[in-house]
Amino acid sequence: MSGDAPRASGPFREGDRVQLTGPKNRLHTVTLAADGEMHTHHGVLFHRDLIGLPDGSVVVNSSGHEYLALRPLLRDFAMSMPRGAAIVYPKDAAQIVMQADIFPGATVVEAGVGSGALSLSLLRAVGPAGRLVSFERREDFAEVARANVETFFSGAPDTWEVVVGDLVHALPETMPAGSVDRVVLDMLAPWEVIDAVAEALTPGGVVLCYVATATQLSRVAEYIRGTGGFTDPDASETMVRGWHVEGLSVRPDHRMVAHTGFLLTARRLAPGTIAPDVKRRASKSSYGDEDVELWTPGAVGDREITDKNLRKRVREATKAAEGARQAAAARDADGSAQ
């Protein structure tokens, strides 16, 4: 990779991203600079006091307030990075990597790229020998995703390519037939691209659809069944509930991360293969040419972002990516000088 993932261990050094937990568990994320300072209403914390300390150290600011310093985990970065589109939450990203069986060296297609949160997990999973091709219809969303990924990896990974365009037309132009191991679809109407996905997938390859509503889940499942080119789809959702554990006070948290989306997976059959019948109750599909439902973000309850807000997120993400690139270049220059 031209961009390297953040170091997982070792003393803090200039250019490292550090997560600081301060009074009342307030979180702050900074990129260390020799002359850097973090100002809050609790006082000033000088970056130089952190440089050289081991991960998991405690530092004191100018007012005597203590801060715990740790390198942010991938989930921390994903939850705090600038967003153009809504992100895939860590609980779902973990399930996607497992259920789609994203393995080192795999060729993976992702659509759409959103803000790049899932791209980070997929890039880690495919490793330096793999390849991730992310398709996104909107250039502004792609710009935010590129900047977030470059911030995390301190540069653009060699294993990653972003294609701006409609997957139906762009996928056949980008990937040869039968060359893709895994396809992950995070889009409003995944059934519209299933035929193109089937052409690109290798026999035995996995398609995974991440959808928000039950109507989307039903429609894409019926479409995949109707193609006859996949195994019977398998659907699930993941809910995560934290627990309060302190002495004998052990109880579930009052709040939990419940429904965020459904995951549906199916595997590509070999050409000409007819899968054995699956016994199920007969049901008439409600989807056909007469279906006139408008699959828009508003119709499925997706959060809209204003152009003004999006331009702000683009600026934030681009600034963070530029800072990460400059820090990486400075470290490379120091290494060459030595």
C-alpha positions as CSV (number, residue, x, y, z in Angstrom):
1,M,0.0,0.0,0.0
2,S,1.1,3.5,-0.6
3,G,-0.9,4.4,2.5
4,D,-0.2,2.4,5.6
5,A,-2.7,1.7,8.3
6,P,-2.1,3.5,11.6
7,R,0.5,1.7,13.9
8,A,-1.2,-0.5,16.4
9,S,1.5,-0.2,19.0
10,G,4.7,1.6,20.0
11,P,5.3,5.1,21.4
12,F,3.3,8.0,20.1
13,R,5.1,9.9,17.4
14,E,4.4,13.0,15.3
15,G,1.6,12.4,12.8
16,D,-0.1,9.7,14.9
17,R,-3.9,10.1,15.5
18,V,-4.6,9.9,19.2
19,Q,-8.0,9.6,21.0
20,L,-8.1,11.5,24.3
21,T,-10.7,10.7,27.0
22,G,-11.0,13.7,29.3
23,P,-13.3,14.9,32.1
24,K,-16.8,13.4,32.0
25,N,-15.6,10.9,29.4
26,R,-15.5,13.5,26.6
27,L,-13.6,12.2,23.6
28,H,-11.2,14.3,21.5
29,T,-9.2,13.0,18.5
30,V,-6.0,14.8,17.5
31,T,-3.2,14.3,15.0
32,L,0.0,14.9,16.9
33,A,2.3,17.7,15.9
34,A,5.5,18.9,17.6
35,D,4.0,22.4,18.2
36,G,0.4,21.2,18.4
37,E,-2.0,22.2,21.2
38,M,-5.6,21.0,22.1
39,H,-7.7,23.8,23.6
40,T,-10.8,23.1,25.6
41,H,-12.6,25.0,28.4
42,H,-10.7,22.7,30.8
43,G,-7.4,24.1,29.6
44,V,-4.6,23.4,27.1
45,L,-3.0,20.1,26.4
46,F,0.4,20.2,24.5
47,H,1.0,17.5,21.9
48,R,4.7,17.4,22.9
49,D,3.7,16.0,26.3
50,L,2.2,12.9,24.4
51,I,5.0,12.3,21.8
52,G,7.2,9.5,23.0
53,L,4.7,8.1,25.6
54,P,3.4,4.5,25.2
55,D,-0.2,3.8,24.1
56,G,-2.5,3.9,27.1
57,S,-0.8,6.7,29.0
58,V,-2.4,9.5,31.1
59,V,-1.3,13.1,30.5
60,V,-2.3,16.3,32.4
61,N,-3.2,19.6,30.8
62,S,-2.4,23.1,31.9
63,S,-5.3,23.1,34.4
64,G,-4.4,19.8,36.0
65,H,-7.2,17.7,34.2
66,E,-6.2,14.2,33.3
67,Y,-6.6,12.7,29.8
68,L,-6.3,9.0,28.8
69,A,-4.4,8.7,25.5
70,L,-5.1,5.7,23.2
71,R,-4.8,5.1,19.5
72,P,-8.3,5.1,18.1
73,L,-9.6,1.7,16.9
74,L,-11.2,1.4,13.5
75,R,-14.6,1.6,15.0
76,D,-13.7,4.8,16.8
77,F,-12.5,6.4,13.5
78,A,-15.5,5.2,11.6
79,M,-18.0,6.7,14.1
80,S,-16.2,10.1,14.3
81,M,-15.2,10.7,10.7
82,P,-16.9,13.3,8.5
83,R,-20.0,11.9,6.8
84,G,-21.6,12.7,3.4
85,A,-23.9,9.7,3.4
86,A,-24.9,7.6,6.5
87,I,-22.3,5.1,7.5
88,V,-22.4,1.3,7.9
89,Y,-22.2,0.9,11.6
90,P,-19.3,-1.2,13.1
91,K,-21.7,-4.0,14.2
92,D,-22.9,-4.4,10.6
93,A,-19.5,-4.0,9.1
94,A,-18.2,-6.9,11.2
95,Q,-21.1,-9.1,10.1
96,I,-20.6,-8.1,6.5
97,V,-17.0,-9.2,6.6
98,M,-17.9,-12.5,8.1
99,Q,-21.1,-13.3,6.2
100,A,-19.7,-12.3,2.8
101,D,-16.5,-14.2,3.7
102,I,-14.2,-11.3,2.8
103,F,-10.7,-13.0,2.8
104,P,-7.1,-11.9,2.2
105,G,-6.4,-11.7,-1.5
106,A,-10.1,-11.5,-2.5
107,T,-11.4,-9.3,-5.4
108,V,-14.3,-7.4,-3.9
109,V,-16.8,-5.0,-5.4
110,E,-18.7,-2.5,-3.2
111,A,-21.6,-0.3,-4.2
112,G,-22.2,2.4,-3.1
113,V,-19.2,3.7,-1.2
114,G,-21.1,6.2,1.0
115,S,-18.7,7.9,3.4
116,G,-16.1,5.1,3.3
117,A,-16.7,3.4,6.6
118,L,-17.4,-0.1,5.1
119,S,-14.5,0.4,2.7
120,L,-12.1,0.6,5.6
121,S,-13.2,-2.8,6.9
122,L,-13.1,-4.3,3.5
123,L,-9.7,-3.0,2.7
124,R,-8.3,-4.4,6.0
125,A,-10.0,-7.8,5.2
126,V,-8.7,-8.2,1.6
127,G,-5.1,-7.3,2.7
128,P,-2.2,-6.2,0.5
129,A,-2.8,-9.0,-2.0
130,G,-6.5,-8.2,-2.5
131,R,-8.4,-5.6,-4.4
132,L,-11.5,-3.5,-3.6
133,V,-13.4,-1.6,-6.3
134,S,-16.0,0.8,-4.9
135,F,-18.7,2.2,-7.1
136,E,-20.5,5.4,-6.2
137,R,-23.1,7.4,-8.3
138,R,-22.3,10.7,-6.6
139,E,-18.9,12.4,-7.0
140,D,-19.4,14.4,-3.8
141,F,-20.0,11.2,-1.7
142,A,-17.0,9.6,-3.4
143,E,-14.8,12.6,-2.5
144,V,-15.7,12.3,1.2
145,A,-15.0,8.6,1.1
146,R,-11.7,9.0,-0.6
147,A,-10.6,11.6,2.0
148,N,-11.7,9.5,5.0
149,V,-9.9,6.4,3.7
150,E,-6.8,8.4,2.9
151,T,-6.9,9.9,6.4
152,F,-7.0,6.5,8.0
153,F,-4.3,5.0,5.9
154,S,-2.2,8.2,5.6
155,G,-2.6,8.0,1.8
156,A,-4.6,6.2,-0.9
157,P,-4.2,2.4,-0.7
158,D,-2.9,0.7,-3.8
159,T,-5.5,-2.0,-3.4
160,W,-8.4,0.4,-3.7
161,E,-10.2,1.9,-6.7
162,V,-13.2,4.3,-6.7
163,V,-15.4,4.3,-9.8
164,V,-18.0,7.1,-10.1
165,G,-20.9,5.8,-12.1
166,D,-24.0,3.5,-12.3
167,L,-23.0,0.0,-11.3
168,V,-25.1,-1.6,-14.1
169,H,-23.1,0.2,-16.8
170,A,-19.7,0.7,-15.0
171,L,-19.3,-2.9,-13.6
172,P,-19.0,-4.7,-17.0
173,E,-16.6,-2.0,-18.2
174,T,-14.4,-2.3,-15.1
175,M,-14.4,-6.0,-14.1
176,P,-14.3,-9.0,-16.6
177,A,-17.0,-11.6,-16.3
178,G,-16.5,-14.1,-13.6
179,S,-13.6,-12.2,-12.1
180,V,-15.1,-11.0,-8.8
181,D,-15.1,-13.1,-5.6
182,R,-17.5,-11.0,-3.5
183,V,-20.0,-8.2,-4.1
184,V,-21.4,-6.0,-1.3
185,L,-24.4,-3.8,-2.2
186,D,-25.4,-0.9,0.1
187,M,-28.0,0.9,-2.1
188,L,-31.7,1.7,-2.3
189,A,-32.6,-0.7,-5.1
190,P,-30.1,-3.6,-5.2
191,W,-32.4,-5.7,-7.4
192,E,-31.7,-3.3,-10.3
193,V,-28.0,-4.5,-10.5
194,I,-28.3,-8.2,-9.6
195,D,-28.1,-9.3,-13.3
196,A,-24.8,-7.3,-13.7
197,V,-23.5,-8.7,-10.4
198,A,-24.3,-12.3,-11.5
199,E,-22.2,-11.7,-14.7
200,A,-19.3,-10.4,-12.7
201,L,-19.3,-13.0,-9.9
202,T,-17.2,-16.2,-10.1
203,P,-19.1,-19.4,-9.5
204,G,-19.4,-19.8,-5.7
205,G,-19.0,-16.1,-5.2
206,V,-21.1,-14.3,-2.6
207,V,-23.4,-11.3,-3.1
208,L,-24.4,-9.5,0.1
209,C,-27.2,-6.8,0.1
210,Y,-27.4,-4.3,3.0
211,V,-30.9,-2.8,3.0
212,A,-32.8,-0.7,5.6
213,T,-36.5,-1.7,5.2
214,A,-38.5,-5.0,5.1
215,T,-40.0,-4.1,1.7
216,Q,-36.5,-3.7,0.2
217,L,-35.5,-7.0,1.8
218,S,-38.5,-8.8,0.4
219,R,-38.1,-7.4,-3.1
220,V,-34.4,-8.2,-3.5
221,A,-34.9,-11.7,-2.1
222,E,-37.6,-12.4,-4.6
223,Y,-35.6,-11.0,-7.4
224,I,-32.5,-13.1,-6.6
225,R,-34.7,-16.2,-6.4
226,G,-36.3,-15.4,-9.7
227,T,-33.0,-15.2,-11.5
228,G,-32.3,-18.9,-10.9
229,G,-28.6,-18.2,-10.8
230,F,-28.1,-18.1,-7.0
231,T,-28.6,-20.2,-3.9
232,D,-31.6,-19.4,-1.8
233,P,-31.1,-16.1,-0.1
234,D,-30.4,-16.0,3.7
235,A,-31.5,-12.9,5.6
236,S,-30.6,-11.6,9.1
237,E,-30.2,-8.5,11.2
238,T,-27.9,-7.7,14.1
239,M,-28.8,-6.0,17.4
240,V,-26.2,-5.1,20.0
241,R,-27.0,-4.5,23.6
242,G,-24.4,-3.3,26.1
243,W,-24.3,-4.3,29.7
244,H,-23.5,-2.4,32.9
245,V,-21.1,-4.5,34.9
246,E,-20.0,-3.0,38.3
247,G,-19.7,-5.3,41.3
248,L,-23.0,-6.9,41.9
249,S,-24.8,-4.3,39.7
250,V,-25.0,-6.3,36.5
251,R,-27.8,-5.4,34.1
252,P,-28.4,-4.5,30.5
253,D,-28.0,-0.9,29.4
254,H,-31.1,1.1,29.0
255,R,-30.1,2.0,25.5
256,M,-29.0,-0.3,22.7
257,V,-28.1,-0.2,19.0
258,A,-31.1,-2.0,17.6
259,H,-32.2,-2.1,13.9
260,T,-29.9,-0.4,11.4
261,G,-30.3,-2.7,8.4
262,F,-30.9,-6.2,7.1
263,L,-28.2,-8.4,5.6
264,L,-29.1,-10.8,2.8
265,T,-26.6,-13.2,1.2
266,A,-26.6,-15.6,-1.7
267,R,-24.0,-17.5,-3.6
268,R,-23.5,-17.6,-7.4
269,L,-24.3,-21.0,-9.0
270,A,-22.2,-22.4,-11.9
271,P,-23.5,-21.5,-15.3
272,G,-26.3,-23.9,-16.4
273,T,-26.8,-25.2,-12.8
274,I,-30.3,-25.6,-11.4
275,A,-30.4,-25.6,-7.6
276,P,-32.5,-28.2,-5.9
277,D,-36.0,-27.1,-5.0
278,V,-36.4,-25.5,-1.6
279,K,-39.7,-26.5,0.1
280,R,-41.6,-23.5,1.3
281,R,-45.1,-22.3,1.4
282,A,-46.2,-20.9,-1.9
283,S,-46.7,-17.1,-2.0
284,K,-47.4,-14.8,-4.8
285,S,-44.9,-12.0,-5.2
286,S,-46.3,-8.5,-5.1
287,Y,-43.5,-7.2,-7.4
288,G,-43.8,-6.9,-11.1
289,D,-43.9,-4.5,-14.0
290,E,-46.9,-2.8,-12.4
291,D,-44.9,-1.9,-9.2
292,V,-44.8,1.9,-9.2
293,E,-43.3,2.5,-5.8
294,L,-40.7,5.3,-5.9
295,W,-37.6,4.0,-4.2
296,T,-36.2,7.3,-3.1
297,P,-34.3,8.1,0.1
298,G,-37.4,9.9,1.5
299,A,-39.6,6.9,0.7
300,V,-37.5,4.5,2.7
301,G,-36.8,6.9,5.5
302,D,-33.2,7.5,4.5
303,R,-31.6,10.7,6.0
304,E,-31.1,13.5,3.5
305,I,-28.1,15.8,3.8
306,T,-28.2,19.4,2.5
307,D,-25.8,20.6,-0.1
308,K,-24.4,23.1,2.4
309,N,-23.8,20.4,5.0
310,L,-22.3,18.1,2.5
311,R,-19.8,20.8,1.3
312,K,-18.8,21.3,4.9
313,R,-18.2,17.5,5.3
314,V,-16.1,17.5,2.1
315,R,-13.9,20.3,3.5
316,E,-13.5,18.5,6.8
317,A,-12.6,15.2,5.3
318,T,-10.3,16.7,2.7
319,K,-8.5,18.8,5.4
320,A,-8.0,15.7,7.5
321,A,-6.7,13.6,4.6
322,E,-4.2,16.4,3.6
323,G,-3.0,16.5,7.2
324,A,-2.5,12.8,7.3
325,R,-0.6,12.8,3.9
326,Q,1.7,15.6,5.1
327,A,2.4,13.8,8.4
328,A,3.3,10.6,6.4
329,A,5.5,12.6,4.1
330,A,7.3,14.2,7.0
331,R,7.9,10.8,8.7
332,D,9.2,9.4,5.4
333,A,11.6,12.4,5.0
334,D,12.8,12.0,8.6
335,G,13.4,8.3,7.9
336,S,15.4,9.0,4.8
337,A,17.5,11.6,6.6
338,Q,18.5,9.1,9.2
